[in-house]
Amino acid sequence: MDTSDEGPELDRRWAGLGNNVSGVLHGCRDASAVAARLVGAGWSSRSSSWCGYELETDWCRIEVDPAGEPEVLLNGVVDPDRIGELGRLLDRFGIPHELELDDGDGAPVCESRGRPTSEQGKTFRWNRSCMCPPKSRTCPPKTRTSVRSP
């Protein structure tokens, strides 16, 4: 995976915030495949270790590191109002995932999961679940959507 400096930098509002998102990406052979997908969506990418990448856009900066096949760990900072957007992006790429948003002090605020429930050709049915406070705008409501795999 080549690195790319072409994406936007993290907005200063989020740069001072500590890590508030963590997760697991299931079924990924390595972090470079995840990095390549996000670079294709306009994010910047830098190598952060032998096998890990720091990925950034104006509303999110995450590191992805292999955790042993077939999982990749994710952690970083995200605009709390856009955690759902991160989940939908992973859904669009066909990456089963579990994300957890915390309040900055380590207390969980929201948990989001995306996973295929069946496969028909190249179309996946996704069962997205989100456990957020009732009036939270952080995560999307529970939905079922069809997503074309890339």
Chimera marker file (.cmm) of the C-alpha trace (Angstrom):
<marker_set name="trace">
<marker id="1" x="0.000" y="0.000" z="0.000" r="1" g="1" b="0" radius="0.5"/>
<marker id="2" x="1.389" y="3.353" z="-0.996" r="1" g="1" b="0" radius="0.5"/>
<marker id="3" x="0.900" y="6.220" z="1.399" r="1" g="1" b="0" radius="0.5"/>
<marker id="4" x="-0.965" y="9.361" z="0.358" r="1" g="1" b="0" radius="0.5"/>
<marker id="5" x="-0.788" y="12.916" z="1.667" r="1" g="1" b="0" radius="0.5"/>
<marker id="6" x="-3.614" y="14.088" z="-0.581" r="1" g="1" b="0" radius="0.5"/>
<marker id="7" x="-6.493" y="13.831" z="1.925" r="1" g="1" b="0" radius="0.5"/>
<marker id="8" x="-7.526" y="16.619" z="4.306" r="1" g="1" b="0" radius="0.5"/>
<marker id="9" x="-5.944" y="17.047" z="7.741" r="1" g="1" b="0" radius="0.5"/>
<marker id="10" x="-7.913" y="16.445" z="10.921" r="1" g="1" b="0" radius="0.5"/>
<marker id="11" x="-9.860" y="19.542" z="11.990" r="1" g="1" b="0" radius="0.5"/>
<marker id="12" x="-8.223" y="21.314" z="14.952" r="1" g="1" b="0" radius="0.5"/>
<marker id="13" x="-11.392" y="20.784" z="17.038" r="1" g="1" b="0" radius="0.5"/>
<marker id="14" x="-10.654" y="17.053" z="17.103" r="1" g="1" b="0" radius="0.5"/>
<marker id="15" x="-6.847" y="17.157" z="17.071" r="1" g="1" b="0" radius="0.5"/>
<marker id="16" x="-6.678" y="17.990" z="20.804" r="1" g="1" b="0" radius="0.5"/>
<marker id="17" x="-9.200" y="15.324" z="21.752" r="1" g="1" b="0" radius="0.5"/>
<marker id="18" x="-7.779" y="12.037" z="23.018" r="1" g="1" b="0" radius="0.5"/>
<marker id="19" x="-8.643" y="8.745" z="21.378" r="1" g="1" b="0" radius="0.5"/>
<marker id="20" x="-12.393" y="8.240" z="21.504" r="1" g="1" b="0" radius="0.5"/>
<marker id="21" x="-13.024" y="5.433" z="19.013" r="1" g="1" b="0" radius="0.5"/>
<marker id="22" x="-11.789" y="1.861" z="18.969" r="1" g="1" b="0" radius="0.5"/>
<marker id="23" x="-12.853" y="-1.226" z="17.142" r="1" g="1" b="0" radius="0.5"/>
<marker id="24" x="-12.198" y="-4.445" z="15.311" r="1" g="1" b="0" radius="0.5"/>
<marker id="25" x="-12.454" y="-4.980" z="11.563" r="1" g="1" b="0" radius="0.5"/>
<marker id="26" x="-13.243" y="-8.619" z="10.858" r="1" g="1" b="0" radius="0.5"/>
<marker id="27" x="-12.228" y="-10.602" z="7.809" r="1" g="1" b="0" radius="0.5"/>
<marker id="28" x="-9.339" y="-8.319" z="6.829" r="1" g="1" b="0" radius="0.5"/>
<marker id="29" x="-6.103" y="-9.955" z="5.728" r="1" g="1" b="0" radius="0.5"/>
<marker id="30" x="-4.035" y="-6.925" z="6.643" r="1" g="1" b="0" radius="0.5"/>
<marker id="31" x="-4.211" y="-3.221" z="7.420" r="1" g="1" b="0" radius="0.5"/>
<marker id="32" x="-2.962" y="-2.205" z="3.976" r="1" g="1" b="0" radius="0.5"/>
<marker id="33" x="-6.225" y="-3.291" z="2.345" r="1" g="1" b="0" radius="0.5"/>
<marker id="34" x="-8.197" y="-1.081" z="4.748" r="1" g="1" b="0" radius="0.5"/>
<marker id="35" x="-5.787" y="1.808" z="4.128" r="1" g="1" b="0" radius="0.5"/>
<marker id="36" x="-6.155" y="1.414" z="0.360" r="1" g="1" b="0" radius="0.5"/>
<marker id="37" x="-9.961" y="1.600" z="0.608" r="1" g="1" b="0" radius="0.5"/>
<marker id="38" x="-9.890" y="4.760" z="2.735" r="1" g="1" b="0" radius="0.5"/>
<marker id="39" x="-7.296" y="6.424" z="0.491" r="1" g="1" b="0" radius="0.5"/>
<marker id="40" x="-9.638" y="5.655" z="-2.409" r="1" g="1" b="0" radius="0.5"/>
<marker id="41" x="-12.358" y="7.532" z="-0.486" r="1" g="1" b="0" radius="0.5"/>
<marker id="42" x="-10.120" y="10.616" z="-0.199" r="1" g="1" b="0" radius="0.5"/>
<marker id="43" x="-8.374" y="9.993" z="3.127" r="1" g="1" b="0" radius="0.5"/>
<marker id="44" x="-4.624" y="10.498" z="3.657" r="1" g="1" b="0" radius="0.5"/>
<marker id="45" x="-2.439" y="7.603" z="4.777" r="1" g="1" b="0" radius="0.5"/>
<marker id="46" x="0.923" y="7.296" z="6.539" r="1" g="1" b="0" radius="0.5"/>
<marker id="47" x="2.810" y="4.240" z="7.670" r="1" g="1" b="0" radius="0.5"/>
<marker id="48" x="2.697" y="4.055" z="11.481" r="1" g="1" b="0" radius="0.5"/>
<marker id="49" x="4.570" y="0.764" z="11.972" r="1" g="1" b="0" radius="0.5"/>
<marker id="50" x="5.859" y="-2.179" z="9.930" r="1" g="1" b="0" radius="0.5"/>
<marker id="51" x="2.292" y="-3.254" z="9.143" r="1" g="1" b="0" radius="0.5"/>
<marker id="52" x="0.089" y="-0.426" z="10.470" r="1" g="1" b="0" radius="0.5"/>
<marker id="53" x="-1.284" y="2.791" z="8.981" r="1" g="1" b="0" radius="0.5"/>
<marker id="54" x="-2.503" y="6.143" z="10.264" r="1" g="1" b="0" radius="0.5"/>
<marker id="55" x="-5.493" y="7.252" z="8.197" r="1" g="1" b="0" radius="0.5"/>
<marker id="56" x="-6.923" y="10.745" z="8.305" r="1" g="1" b="0" radius="0.5"/>
<marker id="57" x="-9.662" y="12.982" z="7.012" r="1" g="1" b="0" radius="0.5"/>
<marker id="58" x="-10.999" y="16.266" z="8.412" r="1" g="1" b="0" radius="0.5"/>
<marker id="59" x="-13.386" y="14.519" z="10.841" r="1" g="1" b="0" radius="0.5"/>
<marker id="60" x="-11.410" y="11.400" z="11.817" r="1" g="1" b="0" radius="0.5"/>
<marker id="61" x="-7.852" y="10.144" z="12.427" r="1" g="1" b="0" radius="0.5"/>
<marker id="62" x="-7.443" y="6.424" z="13.073" r="1" g="1" b="0" radius="0.5"/>
<marker id="63" x="-4.679" y="3.867" z="13.198" r="1" g="1" b="0" radius="0.5"/>
<marker id="64" x="-5.260" y="0.398" z="11.817" r="1" g="1" b="0" radius="0.5"/>
<marker id="65" x="-2.987" y="-2.457" z="12.862" r="1" g="1" b="0" radius="0.5"/>
<marker id="66" x="-3.180" y="-6.161" z="12.102" r="1" g="1" b="0" radius="0.5"/>
<marker id="67" x="-4.199" y="-8.269" z="15.099" r="1" g="1" b="0" radius="0.5"/>
<marker id="68" x="-3.660" y="-11.651" z="13.533" r="1" g="1" b="0" radius="0.5"/>
<marker id="69" x="-5.533" y="-12.923" z="10.548" r="1" g="1" b="0" radius="0.5"/>
<marker id="70" x="-8.302" y="-12.176" z="9.861" r="1" g="1" b="0" radius="0.5"/>
<marker id="71" x="-8.722" y="-9.096" z="12.096" r="1" g="1" b="0" radius="0.5"/>
<marker id="72" x="-7.456" y="-5.533" z="12.118" r="1" g="1" b="0" radius="0.5"/>
<marker id="73" x="-7.624" y="-3.283" z="15.186" r="1" g="1" b="0" radius="0.5"/>
<marker id="74" x="-8.737" y="0.324" z="14.818" r="1" g="1" b="0" radius="0.5"/>
<marker id="75" x="-8.303" y="3.204" z="17.279" r="1" g="1" b="0" radius="0.5"/>
<marker id="76" x="-8.146" y="6.969" z="17.106" r="1" g="1" b="0" radius="0.5"/>
<marker id="77" x="-10.253" y="10.082" z="17.248" r="1" g="1" b="0" radius="0.5"/>
<marker id="78" x="-13.506" y="10.816" z="15.443" r="1" g="1" b="0" radius="0.5"/>
<marker id="79" x="-15.964" y="13.713" z="15.481" r="1" g="1" b="0" radius="0.5"/>
<marker id="80" x="-18.582" y="12.142" z="17.799" r="1" g="1" b="0" radius="0.5"/>
<marker id="81" x="-21.387" y="13.256" z="15.488" r="1" g="1" b="0" radius="0.5"/>
<marker id="82" x="-19.844" y="11.276" z="12.620" r="1" g="1" b="0" radius="0.5"/>
<marker id="83" x="-19.227" y="7.859" z="14.168" r="1" g="1" b="0" radius="0.5"/>
<marker id="84" x="-22.191" y="6.604" z="12.132" r="1" g="1" b="0" radius="0.5"/>
<marker id="85" x="-20.536" y="7.868" z="8.967" r="1" g="1" b="0" radius="0.5"/>
<marker id="86" x="-17.422" y="5.830" z="9.764" r="1" g="1" b="0" radius="0.5"/>
<marker id="87" x="-19.599" y="2.734" z="10.219" r="1" g="1" b="0" radius="0.5"/>
<marker id="88" x="-21.449" y="3.348" z="6.953" r="1" g="1" b="0" radius="0.5"/>
<marker id="89" x="-18.133" y="3.785" z="5.130" r="1" g="1" b="0" radius="0.5"/>
<marker id="90" x="-16.923" y="0.423" z="6.430" r="1" g="1" b="0" radius="0.5"/>
<marker id="91" x="-20.301" y="-1.061" z="5.436" r="1" g="1" b="0" radius="0.5"/>
<marker id="92" x="-19.857" y="0.299" z="1.914" r="1" g="1" b="0" radius="0.5"/>
<marker id="93" x="-16.478" y="-1.431" z="1.706" r="1" g="1" b="0" radius="0.5"/>
<marker id="94" x="-18.015" y="-4.712" z="2.865" r="1" g="1" b="0" radius="0.5"/>
<marker id="95" x="-15.947" y="-4.813" z="6.063" r="1" g="1" b="0" radius="0.5"/>
<marker id="96" x="-17.687" y="-6.435" z="9.064" r="1" g="1" b="0" radius="0.5"/>
<marker id="97" x="-16.835" y="-4.333" z="12.106" r="1" g="1" b="0" radius="0.5"/>
<marker id="98" x="-17.455" y="-3.404" z="15.703" r="1" g="1" b="0" radius="0.5"/>
<marker id="99" x="-16.875" y="0.221" z="16.749" r="1" g="1" b="0" radius="0.5"/>
<marker id="100" x="-17.083" y="1.789" z="20.188" r="1" g="1" b="0" radius="0.5"/>
<marker id="101" x="-17.217" y="5.513" z="20.867" r="1" g="1" b="0" radius="0.5"/>
<marker id="102" x="-16.256" y="6.686" z="24.348" r="1" g="1" b="0" radius="0.5"/>
<marker id="103" x="-16.629" y="10.015" z="26.098" r="1" g="1" b="0" radius="0.5"/>
<marker id="104" x="-12.895" y="10.775" z="26.169" r="1" g="1" b="0" radius="0.5"/>
<marker id="105" x="-12.533" y="9.440" z="29.711" r="1" g="1" b="0" radius="0.5"/>
<marker id="106" x="-12.967" y="5.828" z="28.639" r="1" g="1" b="0" radius="0.5"/>
<marker id="107" x="-16.693" y="5.502" z="29.412" r="1" g="1" b="0" radius="0.5"/>
<marker id="108" x="-18.563" y="3.954" z="26.447" r="1" g="1" b="0" radius="0.5"/>
<marker id="109" x="-21.129" y="6.211" z="24.794" r="1" g="1" b="0" radius="0.5"/>
<marker id="110" x="-22.079" y="4.246" z="21.705" r="1" g="1" b="0" radius="0.5"/>
<marker id="111" x="-21.419" y="0.872" z="20.144" r="1" g="1" b="0" radius="0.5"/>
<marker id="112" x="-21.980" y="0.187" z="16.457" r="1" g="1" b="0" radius="0.5"/>
<marker id="113" x="-21.713" y="-3.067" z="14.521" r="1" g="1" b="0" radius="0.5"/>
<marker id="114" x="-22.004" y="-3.870" z="10.848" r="1" g="1" b="0" radius="0.5"/>
<marker id="115" x="-21.969" y="-7.397" z="9.481" r="1" g="1" b="0" radius="0.5"/>
<marker id="116" x="-23.294" y="-9.214" z="6.446" r="1" g="1" b="0" radius="0.5"/>
<marker id="117" x="-26.278" y="-11.424" z="7.183" r="1" g="1" b="0" radius="0.5"/>
<marker id="118" x="-26.419" y="-13.154" z="3.801" r="1" g="1" b="0" radius="0.5"/>
<marker id="119" x="-24.636" y="-13.147" z="0.481" r="1" g="1" b="0" radius="0.5"/>
<marker id="120" x="-26.262" y="-13.226" z="-2.943" r="1" g="1" b="0" radius="0.5"/>
<marker id="121" x="-23.660" y="-12.766" z="-5.653" r="1" g="1" b="0" radius="0.5"/>
<marker id="122" x="-21.930" y="-9.510" z="-4.858" r="1" g="1" b="0" radius="0.5"/>
<marker id="123" x="-24.788" y="-7.992" z="-2.856" r="1" g="1" b="0" radius="0.5"/>
<marker id="124" x="-24.605" y="-8.135" z="0.906" r="1" g="1" b="0" radius="0.5"/>
<marker id="125" x="-27.502" y="-7.618" z="3.303" r="1" g="1" b="0" radius="0.5"/>
<marker id="126" x="-26.207" y="-5.730" z="6.315" r="1" g="1" b="0" radius="0.5"/>
<marker id="127" x="-27.617" y="-5.897" z="9.774" r="1" g="1" b="0" radius="0.5"/>
<marker id="128" x="-26.475" y="-2.692" z="11.428" r="1" g="1" b="0" radius="0.5"/>
<marker id="129" x="-27.016" y="-2.404" z="15.132" r="1" g="1" b="0" radius="0.5"/>
<marker id="130" x="-26.316" y="0.579" z="17.285" r="1" g="1" b="0" radius="0.5"/>
<marker id="131" x="-26.655" y="0.916" z="21.032" r="1" g="1" b="0" radius="0.5"/>
<marker id="132" x="-26.696" y="4.635" z="21.743" r="1" g="1" b="0" radius="0.5"/>
<marker id="133" x="-28.499" y="6.802" z="24.280" r="1" g="1" b="0" radius="0.5"/>
<marker id="134" x="-32.100" y="7.345" z="23.056" r="1" g="1" b="0" radius="0.5"/>
<marker id="135" x="-31.660" y="10.961" z="21.910" r="1" g="1" b="0" radius="0.5"/>
<marker id="136" x="-28.126" y="10.559" z="20.606" r="1" g="1" b="0" radius="0.5"/>
<marker id="137" x="-27.417" y="11.747" z="17.083" r="1" g="1" b="0" radius="0.5"/>
<marker id="138" x="-24.122" y="9.901" z="17.156" r="1" g="1" b="0" radius="0.5"/>
<marker id="139" x="-25.129" y="6.635" z="15.476" r="1" g="1" b="0" radius="0.5"/>
<marker id="140" x="-27.680" y="5.818" z="12.824" r="1" g="1" b="0" radius="0.5"/>
<marker id="141" x="-30.825" y="3.945" z="13.880" r="1" g="1" b="0" radius="0.5"/>
<marker id="142" x="-31.011" y="0.171" z="13.448" r="1" g="1" b="0" radius="0.5"/>
<marker id="143" x="-31.523" y="-0.465" z="9.771" r="1" g="1" b="0" radius="0.5"/>
<marker id="144" x="-31.138" y="-3.097" z="7.101" r="1" g="1" b="0" radius="0.5"/>
<marker id="145" x="-29.603" y="-1.903" z="3.885" r="1" g="1" b="0" radius="0.5"/>
<marker id="146" x="-28.216" y="-3.447" z="0.741" r="1" g="1" b="0" radius="0.5"/>
<marker id="147" x="-24.650" y="-2.568" z="-0.099" r="1" g="1" b="0" radius="0.5"/>
<marker id="148" x="-22.714" y="-3.571" z="-3.205" r="1" g="1" b="0" radius="0.5"/>
<marker id="149" x="-19.357" y="-5.027" z="-2.358" r="1" g="1" b="0" radius="0.5"/>
<marker id="150" x="-16.458" y="-3.256" z="-4.070" r="1" g="1" b="0" radius="0.5"/>
<link id1="1" id2="2" r="1" g="1" b="0" radius="0.2"/>
<link id1="2" id2="3" r="1" g="1" b="0" radius="0.2"/>
<link id1="3" id2="4" r="1" g="1" b="0" radius="0.2"/>
<link id1="4" id2="5" r="1" g="1" b="0" radius="0.2"/>
<link id1="5" id2="6" r="1" g="1" b="0" radius="0.2"/>
<link id1="6" id2="7" r="1" g="1" b="0" radius="0.2"/>
<link id1="7" id2="8" r="1" g="1" b="0" radius="0.2"/>
<link id1="8" id2="9" r="1" g="1" b="0" radius="0.2"/>
<link id1="9" id2="10" r="1" g="1" b="0" radius="0.2"/>
<link id1="10" id2="11" r="1" g="1" b="0" radius="0.2"/>
<link id1="11" id2="12" r="1" g="1" b="0" radius="0.2"/>
<link id1="12" id2="13" r="1" g="1" b="0" radius="0.2"/>
<link id1="13" id2="14" r="1" g="1" b="0" radius="0.2"/>
<link id1="14" id2="15" r="1" g="1" b="0" radius="0.2"/>
<link id1="15" id2="16" r="1" g="1" b="0" radius="0.2"/>
<link id1="16" id2="17" r="1" g="1" b="0" radius="0.2"/>
<link id1="17" id2="18" r="1" g="1" b="0" radius="0.2"/>
<link id1="18" id2="19" r="1" g="1" b="0" radius="0.2"/>
<link id1="19" id2="20" r="1" g="1" b="0" radius="0.2"/>
<link id1="20" id2="21" r="1" g="1" b="0" radius="0.2"/>
<link id1="21" id2="22" r="1" g="1" b="0" radius="0.2"/>
<link id1="22" id2="23" r="1" g="1" b="0" radius="0.2"/>
<link id1="23" id2="24" r="1" g="1" b="0" radius="0.2"/>
<link id1="24" id2="25" r="1" g="1" b="0" radius="0.2"/>
<link id1="25" id2="26" r="1" g="1" b="0" radius="0.2"/>
<link id1="26" id2="27" r="1" g="1" b="0" radius="0.2"/>
<link id1="27" id2="28" r="1" g="1" b="0" radius="0.2"/>
<link id1="28" id2="29" r="1" g="1" b="0" radius="0.2"/>
<link id1="29" id2="30" r="1" g="1" b="0" radius="0.2"/>
<link id1="30" id2="31" r="1" g="1" b="0" radius="0.2"/>
<link id1="31" id2="32" r="1" g="1" b="0" radius="0.2"/>
<link id1="32" id2="33" r="1" g="1" b="0" radius="0.2"/>
<link id1="33" id2="34" r="1" g="1" b="0" radius="0.2"/>
<link id1="34" id2="35" r="1" g="1" b="0" radius="0.2"/>
<link id1="35" id2="36" r="1" g="1" b="0" radius="0.2"/>
<link id1="36" id2="37" r="1" g="1" b="0" radius="0.2"/>
<link id1="37" id2="38" r="1" g="1" b="0" radius="0.2"/>
<link id1="38" id2="39" r="1" g="1" b="0" radius="0.2"/>
<link id1="39" id2="40" r="1" g="1" b="0" radius="0.2"/>
<link id1="40" id2="41" r="1" g="1" b="0" radius="0.2"/>
<link id1="41" id2="42" r="1" g="1" b="0" radius="0.2"/>
<link id1="42" id2="43" r="1" g="1" b="0" radius="0.2"/>
<link id1="43" id2="44" r="1" g="1" b="0" radius="0.2"/>
<link id1="44" id2="45" r="1" g="1" b="0" radius="0.2"/>
<link id1="45" id2="46" r="1" g="1" b="0" radius="0.2"/>
<link id1="46" id2="47" r="1" g="1" b="0" radius="0.2"/>
<link id1="47" id2="48" r="1" g="1" b="0" radius="0.2"/>
<link id1="48" id2="49" r="1" g="1" b="0" radius="0.2"/>
<link id1="49" id2="50" r="1" g="1" b="0" radius="0.2"/>
<link id1="50" id2="51" r="1" g="1" b="0" radius="0.2"/>
<link id1="51" id2="52" r="1" g="1" b="0" radius="0.2"/>
<link id1="52" id2="53" r="1" g="1" b="0" radius="0.2"/>
<link id1="53" id2="54" r="1" g="1" b="0" radius="0.2"/>
<link id1="54" id2="55" r="1" g="1" b="0" radius="0.2"/>
<link id1="55" id2="56" r="1" g="1" b="0" radius="0.2"/>
<link id1="56" id2="57" r="1" g="1" b="0" radius="0.2"/>
<link id1="57" id2="58" r="1" g="1" b="0" radius="0.2"/>
<link id1="58" id2="59" r="1" g="1" b="0" radius="0.2"/>
<link id1="59" id2="60" r="1" g="1" b="0" radius="0.2"/>
<link id1="60" id2="61" r="1" g="1" b="0" radius="0.2"/>
<link id1="61" id2="62" r="1" g="1" b="0" radius="0.2"/>
<link id1="62" id2="63" r="1" g="1" b="0" radius="0.2"/>
<link id1="63" id2="64" r="1" g="1" b="0" radius="0.2"/>
<link id1="64" id2="65" r="1" g="1" b="0" radius="0.2"/>
<link id1="65" id2="66" r="1" g="1" b="0" radius="0.2"/>
<link id1="66" id2="67" r="1" g="1" b="0" radius="0.2"/>
<link id1="67" id2="68" r="1" g="1" b="0" radius="0.2"/>
<link id1="68" id2="69" r="1" g="1" b="0" radius="0.2"/>
<link id1="69" id2="70" r="1" g="1" b="0" radius="0.2"/>
<link id1="70" id2="71" r="1" g="1" b="0" radius="0.2"/>
<link id1="71" id2="72" r="1" g="1" b="0" radius="0.2"/>
<link id1="72" id2="73" r="1" g="1" b="0" radius="0.2"/>
<link id1="73" id2="74" r="1" g="1" b="0" radius="0.2"/>
<link id1="74" id2="75" r="1" g="1" b="0" radius="0.2"/>
<link id1="75" id2="76" r="1" g="1" b="0" radius="0.2"/>
<link id1="76" id2="77" r="1" g="1" b="0" radius="0.2"/>
<link id1="77" id2="78" r="1" g="1" b="0" radius="0.2"/>
<link id1="78" id2="79" r="1" g="1" b="0" radius="0.2"/>
<link id1="79" id2="80" r="1" g="1" b="0" radius="0.2"/>
<link id1="80" id2="81" r="1" g="1" b="0" radius="0.2"/>
<link id1="81" id2="82" r="1" g="1" b="0" radius="0.2"/>
<link id1="82" id2="83" r="1" g="1" b="0" radius="0.2"/>
<link id1="83" id2="84" r="1" g="1" b="0" radius="0.2"/>
<link id1="84" id2="85" r="1" g="1" b="0" radius="0.2"/>
<link id1="85" id2="86" r="1" g="1" b="0" radius="0.2"/>
<link id1="86" id2="87" r="1" g="1" b="0" radius="0.2"/>
<link id1="87" id2="88" r="1" g="1" b="0" radius="0.2"/>
<link id1="88" id2="89" r="1" g="1" b="0" radius="0.2"/>
<link id1="89" id2="90" r="1" g="1" b="0" radius="0.2"/>
<link id1="90" id2="91" r="1" g="1" b="0" radius="0.2"/>
<link id1="91" id2="92" r="1" g="1" b="0" radius="0.2"/>
<link id1="92" id2="93" r="1" g="1" b="0" radius="0.2"/>
<link id1="93" id2="94" r="1" g="1" b="0" radius="0.2"/>
<link id1="94" id2="95" r="1" g="1" b="0" radius="0.2"/>
<link id1="95" id2="96" r="1" g="1" b="0" radius="0.2"/>
<link id1="96" id2="97" r="1" g="1" b="0" radius="0.2"/>
<link id1="97" id2="98" r="1" g="1" b="0" radius="0.2"/>
<link id1="98" id2="99" r="1" g="1" b="0" radius="0.2"/>
<link id1="99" id2="100" r="1" g="1" b="0" radius="0.2"/>
<link id1="100" id2="101" r="1" g="1" b="0" radius="0.2"/>
<link id1="101" id2="102" r="1" g="1" b="0" radius="0.2"/>
<link id1="102" id2="103" r="1" g="1" b="0" radius="0.2"/>
<link id1="103" id2="104" r="1" g="1" b="0" radius="0.2"/>
<link id1="104" id2="105" r="1" g="1" b="0" radius="0.2"/>
<link id1="105" id2="106" r="1" g="1" b="0" radius="0.2"/>
<link id1="106" id2="107" r="1" g="1" b="0" radius="0.2"/>
<link id1="107" id2="108" r="1" g="1" b="0" radius="0.2"/>
<link id1="108" id2="109" r="1" g="1" b="0" radius="0.2"/>
<link id1="109" id2="110" r="1" g="1" b="0" radius="0.2"/>
<link id1="110" id2="111" r="1" g="1" b="0" radius="0.2"/>
<link id1="111" id2="112" r="1" g="1" b="0" radius="0.2"/>
<link id1="112" id2="113" r="1" g="1" b="0" radius="0.2"/>
<link id1="113" id2="114" r="1" g="1" b="0" radius="0.2"/>
<link id1="114" id2="115" r="1" g="1" b="0" radius="0.2"/>
<link id1="115" id2="116" r="1" g="1" b="0" radius="0.2"/>
<link id1="116" id2="117" r="1" g="1" b="0" radius="0.2"/>
<link id1="117" id2="118" r="1" g="1" b="0" radius="0.2"/>
<link id1="118" id2="119" r="1" g="1" b="0" radius="0.2"/>
<link id1="119" id2="120" r="1" g="1" b="0" radius="0.2"/>
<link id1="120" id2="121" r="1" g="1" b="0" radius="0.2"/>
<link id1="121" id2="122" r="1" g="1" b="0" radius="0.2"/>
<link id1="122" id2="123" r="1" g="1" b="0" radius="0.2"/>
<link id1="123" id2="124" r="1" g="1" b="0" radius="0.2"/>
<link id1="124" id2="125" r="1" g="1" b="0" radius="0.2"/>
<link id1="125" id2="126" r="1" g="1" b="0" radius="0.2"/>
<link id1="126" id2="127" r="1" g="1" b="0" radius="0.2"/>
<link id1="127" id2="128" r="1" g="1" b="0" radius="0.2"/>
<link id1="128" id2="129" r="1" g="1" b="0" radius="0.2"/>
<link id1="129" id2="130" r="1" g="1" b="0" radius="0.2"/>
<link id1="130" id2="131" r="1" g="1" b="0" radius="0.2"/>
<link id1="131" id2="132" r="1" g="1" b="0" radius="0.2"/>
<link id1="132" id2="133" r="1" g="1" b="0" radius="0.2"/>
<link id1="133" id2="134" r="1" g="1" b="0" radius="0.2"/>
<link id1="134" id2="135" r="1" g="1" b="0" radius="0.2"/>
<link id1="135" id2="136" r="1" g="1" b="0" radius="0.2"/>
<link id1="136" id2="137" r="1" g="1" b="0" radius="0.2"/>
<link id1="137" id2="138" r="1" g="1" b="0" radius="0.2"/>
<link id1="138" id2="139" r="1" g="1" b="0" radius="0.2"/>
<link id1="139" id2="140" r="1" g="1" b="0" radius="0.2"/>
<link id1="140" id2="141" r="1" g="1" b="0" radius="0.2"/>
<link id1="141" id2="142" r="1" g="1" b="0" radius="0.2"/>
<link id1="142" id2="143" r="1" g="1" b="0" radius="0.2"/>
<link id1="143" id2="144" r="1" g="1" b="0" radius="0.2"/>
<link id1="144" id2="145" r="1" g="1" b="0" radius="0.2"/>
<link id1="145" id2="146" r="1" g="1" b="0" radius="0.2"/>
<link id1="146" id2="147" r="1" g="1" b="0" radius="0.2"/>
<link id1="147" id2="148" r="1" g="1" b="0" radius="0.2"/>
<link id1="148" id2="149" r="1" g="1" b="0" radius="0.2"/>
<link id1="149" id2="150" r="1" g="1" b="0" radius="0.2"/>
</marker_set>
